[in-house]
Amino acid sequence: MVTEHRAVAALRVFLVVLFGVLVVFQTLSLPGQFAYMAEQSPQDAHLRWPATAVTVFWVLCVQVVIVATWQLLSLVKNDRIFTEASLKWVDAIVWAIAAAWVVLVGVFLWVGFNADDPGVPLLLFLLTVGVSVLGLLMVVMRALLRQATTLRTDMEAVI
């Protein structure tokens, strides 16, 4: 039990740090990087705003996952993880991953059809497979949480 509380506390610290770093990336680093790239490669300057929008959207999806994870940790701390309240936060994670995946597939297809070199499309394919695995894993974990919640509710009704 003590180890669980320490792990939850440590995870919360890292979630706060990660969220803060992502806000910096979202507001300063990514827009600045794409502005710099547009200056260095004027022939690709038309991609500045679409690339900024897509990457900021992906960061937003990760931020949704962080907030939902924080809420799930609160439910764990209060021993309420096996309740209906937890399912809405897991749904938020699943939907954020799904939204990021849809945009990633669109970027993968656009880059794949316009690329001269196979390196970037292969990297995007790898990312697409990774996000697919993560999303499907979350769907399975949601089903397990649903079963555990139902089992706990049934057990409480018997007692």
URURJO-V865994 format. One record per residue. N is the residue number from 1. RES is the residue in one letter. SS is DSSP state (alpha for helix, beta for strand, coil for the rest). OMEGA is omega in whole degrees, -180 to 180 (999 if undefined). Layout:
# URURJO-V865994
n;res;ss;omega
N;RES;SS;OMEGA
N;RES;SS;OMEGA
This chain:
# URURJO-V865994
n;res;ss;omega
1;M;coil;179
2;V;alpha;179
3;T;alpha;179
4;E;alpha;180
5;H;alpha;178
6;R;alpha;179
7;A;alpha;178
8;V;alpha;179
9;A;alpha;179
10;A;alpha;179
11;L;alpha;178
12;R;alpha;178
13;V;alpha;-179
14;F;alpha;176
15;L;alpha;178
16;V;alpha;179
17;V;alpha;-180
18;L;alpha;180
19;F;alpha;179
20;G;alpha;179
21;V;alpha;179
22;L;alpha;177
23;V;alpha;177
24;V;alpha;178
25;F;alpha;-175
26;Q;alpha;-173
27;T;alpha;-175
28;L;alpha;-169
29;S;alpha;-177
30;L;alpha;177
31;P;alpha;179
32;G;alpha;180
33;Q;alpha;-179
34;F;alpha;174
35;A;alpha;179
36;Y;alpha;179
37;M;alpha;179
38;A;alpha;176
39;E;alpha;-177
40;Q;alpha;-179
41;S;coil;-177
42;P;alpha;180
43;Q;alpha;178
44;D;alpha;-176
45;A;alpha;-180
46;H;alpha;179
47;L;alpha;-175
48;R;alpha;-174
49;W;alpha;175
50;P;alpha;179
51;A;alpha;178
52;T;alpha;-178
53;A;alpha;-178
54;V;alpha;-177
55;T;alpha;176
56;V;alpha;176
57;F;alpha;178
58;W;alpha;178
59;V;alpha;177
60;L;alpha;178
61;C;alpha;178
62;V;alpha;179
63;Q;alpha;176
64;V;alpha;178
65;V;alpha;179
66;I;alpha;180
67;V;alpha;179
68;A;alpha;177
69;T;alpha;177
70;W;alpha;180
71;Q;alpha;177
72;L;alpha;177
73;L;alpha;176
74;S;alpha;178
75;L;alpha;176
76;V;alpha;-179
77;K;alpha;-179
78;N;coil;-179
79;D;coil;179
80;R;coil;-176
81;I;coil;-180
82;F;coil;176
83;T;coil;179
84;E;alpha;-179
85;A;alpha;-178
86;S;alpha;-176
87;L;alpha;180
88;K;alpha;179
89;W;alpha;175
90;V;alpha;175
91;D;alpha;178
92;A;alpha;177
93;I;alpha;-179
94;V;alpha;-179
95;W;alpha;178
96;A;alpha;178
97;I;alpha;179
98;A;alpha;179
99;A;alpha;178
100;A;alpha;-180
101;W;alpha;-179
102;V;alpha;180
103;V;alpha;179
104;L;alpha;177
105;V;alpha;177
106;G;alpha;178
107;V;alpha;179
108;F;alpha;-180
109;L;alpha;180
110;W;alpha;-180
111;V;alpha;-179
112;G;alpha;-180
113;F;alpha;-177
114;N;alpha;-174
115;A;coil;174
116;D;coil;-176
117;D;coil;-177
118;P;alpha;-175
119;G;alpha;-178
120;V;alpha;177
121;P;alpha;178
122;L;alpha;177
123;L;alpha;178
124;L;alpha;176
125;F;alpha;178
126;L;alpha;178
127;L;alpha;179
128;T;alpha;178
129;V;alpha;179
130;G;alpha;179
131;V;alpha;176
132;S;alpha;179
133;V;alpha;180
134;L;alpha;180
135;G;alpha;179
136;L;alpha;176
137;L;alpha;179
138;M;alpha;177
139;V;alpha;178
140;V;alpha;179
141;M;alpha;177
142;R;alpha;178
143;A;alpha;177
144;L;alpha;178
145;L;alpha;178
146;R;alpha;179
147;Q;alpha;180
148;A;alpha;178
149;T;alpha;178
150;T;alpha;179
151;L;alpha;180
152;R;alpha;178
153;T;alpha;178
154;D;alpha;-180
155;M;alpha;179
156;E;alpha;179
157;A;alpha;180
158;V;alpha;-177
159;I;coil;999
